[in-house]
Amino acid sequence: MAAQGEGSAEALMAPERVERGRALLERLRDGLGRVILGQPELIDLTVIALAARGHVLLEGLPGLGKTQLVRSLADLLGLAFRRVQFTPDLLPSDITGGPILEERDGRRQFVFHPGPLFANVVLADEINRASPKTQSALLEAMQERRVTALGESHALPDPFFVLATQNPIELEGTYPLPEAQLDRFLFKVEVGRVAPEVLETIIRERRRGTPPPVERALDGEELAELFATVDAVYLPAAVARYVARLVEASHPASPSCPAPVRGWVRYGASPRAAIAIAEAARAAALLAGRPNVDFDDVARVAPSALAHRLVLQHAARLEDVSAREVVRTLLDAVPVVPDALPEVVA
């Protein structure tokens, strides 16, 4: 559904710039599509998150191509890539790095040695197998793009993306990510199994599961151009109000919260959820070849940007209601036009 924004005509990008941005995104999407077969929605959401400069949490069983997706993304962009295998005995300093006592000019002093976090694309593999203390080492890095050690801050490379994988929480030997950690991820994307036809293609064409080599799709200047183009996508005031009302309706105490959601949700989404939806919707609009965000862009990215930020009641689990179903209920219940707000049954 198109949104008419106040003064939007003066803020819209030229069609040539929009087409150029869309072409850059499609080049990256096509490169990932040659490596990851049968997962178009996964690829689209990954590309949207990258363009919005956000982190992504990929959840799925082992062997579904999550690691290969992240590695291929770094190769397509020509960015420095590091992989960290999260295990229960991993320490925070194993990720961030830390001070090491060295002798320099006849004196002994602590010198900071960067850890694997100092890369452009960091794969936090099986992040929920590490202890909460180690998981929390990523908080400052993901939010502020820096690491602090001994009172000194060390800037991380620019750009900086964390793409984490996790196994379903029901598996043994896993630790649930705390809400503060989940809130730092722009998207949480569920990675499902592929169709039998796709599996047949993998068996026939990819011996021992080895993917085809990838060529660089975007250079540094093109990536910076893509970021600038996404920033220039116009967000109409009507869409911004809709995003705000959508997040507000996720809180049980809000008068606008739909009755079913009130029974399912304990805590609603944070302001970061509204920011995440808005930024991701800009990238989704550009991928669709449009200079402005509309309501359909919000509906497309909301489940991946909002579901992992909701804390559900035990009643939702008893009714087998997932967080994504709660978001779909919100999208159905919250109208795009404020004047059409329905009465909420207490």
Rosetta blueprint (number, residue, H / E / L):
1 M L
2 A L
3 A L
4 Q L
5 G L
6 E L
7 G L
8 S H
9 A H
10 E H
11 A H
12 L L
13 M L
14 A L
15 P H
16 E H
17 R H
18 V H
19 E H
20 R H
21 G H
22 R H
23 A H
24 L H
25 L H
26 E H
27 R H
28 L H
29 R H
30 D H
31 G H
32 L H
33 G H
34 R H
35 V H
36 I L
37 L L
38 G L
39 Q L
40 P H
41 E H
42 L H
43 I H
44 D H
45 L H
46 T H
47 V H
48 I H
49 A H
50 L H
51 A H
52 A L
53 R L
54 G L
55 H L
56 V E
57 L E
58 L E
59 E E
60 G L
61 L L
62 P L
63 G L
64 L L
65 G L
66 K H
67 T H
68 Q H
69 L H
70 V H
71 R H
72 S H
73 L H
74 A H
75 D H
76 L H
77 L H
78 G L
79 L L
80 A L
81 F E
82 R E
83 R E
84 V E
85 Q E
86 F L
87 T L
88 P L
89 D L
90 L L
91 L L
92 P H
93 S H
94 D H
95 I H
96 T H
97 G E
98 G E
99 P E
100 I E
101 L E
102 E E
103 E E
104 R E
105 D L
106 G L
107 R E
108 R E
109 Q E
110 F E
111 V E
112 F E
113 H E
114 P E
115 G L
116 P L
117 L L
118 F L
119 A L
120 N L
121 V E
122 V E
123 L E
124 A E
125 D E
126 E L
127 I H
128 N H
129 R H
130 A L
131 S L
132 P H
133 K H
134 T H
135 Q H
136 S L
137 A L
138 L H
139 L H
140 E H
141 A H
142 M H
143 Q H
144 E H
145 R L
146 R E
147 V E
148 T E
149 A E
150 L L
151 G L
152 E E
153 S E
154 H E
155 A E
156 L L
157 P L
158 D L
159 P L
160 F L
161 F E
162 V E
163 L E
164 A E
165 T E
166 Q E
167 N L
168 P L
169 I L
170 E L
171 L L
172 E L
173 G L
174 T L
175 Y L
176 P L
177 L L
178 P L
179 E H
180 A H
181 Q H
182 L H
183 D L
184 R L
185 F L
186 L L
187 F E
188 K E
189 V E
190 E E
191 V L
192 G L
193 R L
194 V L
195 A L
196 P H
197 E H
198 V H
199 L H
200 E H
201 T H
202 I H
203 I H
204 R H
205 E H
206 R L
207 R H
208 R H
209 G H
210 T L
211 P L
212 P L
213 P L
214 V L
215 E L
216 R L
217 A L
218 L L
219 D L
220 G H
221 E H
222 E H
223 L H
224 A H
225 E H
226 L H
227 F H
228 A H
229 T H
230 V H
231 D H
232 A H
233 V L
234 Y E
235 L L
236 P L
237 A H
238 A H
239 V H
240 A H
241 R H
242 Y H
243 V H
244 A H
245 R H
246 L H
247 V H
248 E H
249 A L
250 S L
251 H L
252 P L
253 A L
254 S L
255 P L
256 S L
257 C L
258 P L
259 A H
260 P H
261 V H
262 R H
263 G H
264 W H
265 V E
266 R E
267 Y E
268 G L
269 A L
270 S L
271 P H
272 R H
273 A H
274 A H
275 I H
276 A H
277 I H
278 A H
279 E H
280 A H
281 A H
282 R H
283 A H
284 A H
285 A H
286 L H
287 L H
288 A L
289 G L
290 R L
291 P L
292 N E
293 V L
294 D L
295 F H
296 D H
297 D H
298 V H
299 A H
300 R H
301 V H
302 A H
303 P H
304 S H
305 A H
306 L H
307 A H
308 H H
309 R H
310 L L
311 V E
312 L E
313 Q L
314 H H
315 A H
316 A H
317 R H
318 L H
319 E L
320 D L
321 V L
322 S L
323 A H
324 R H
325 E H
326 V H
327 V H
328 R H
329 T H
330 L H
331 L H
332 D H
333 A H
334 V L
335 P L
336 V L
337 V L
338 P H
339 D H
340 A H
341 L L
342 P L
343 E L
344 V L
345 V L
346 A L
